[in-house]
């Protein structure tokens, strides 16, 4: 993994952000947490390498709407959707739009870390 890469965790649920942060800490992966898509857009420094671990259902701007905005702004971060409410139509839409993965909560930590590693490798290739 690129040691400068960061996992950007965007989820409106504090407990989920905290839990995912603990997983990243235990794996030695740099991360930042954001309670909303709007906070991420406000605070993200364009060009900072990494991947986005993104909740689908959030108030105001959904994960899918954030994906659209990141594409519009040409932020080329791999996106992994992590949701408790996934359906095949949504998965098809976000994957077609360029998401690298679509995972259903809860997911075992080791599987999540494998998917993050793959996303970070994808980031290095783009």
Secondary structure as UniProt FT lines:
FT   TURN            3..4
FT   STRAND          6..10
FT   HELIX           14..27
FT   STRAND          31..34
FT   HELIX           37..43
FT   TURN            46..47
FT   STRAND          50..54
FT   HELIX           63..72
FT   TURN            73..74
FT   STRAND          78..83
FT   HELIX           88..96
FT   TURN            97..98
FT   STRAND          101..104
FT   HELIX           109..125
//
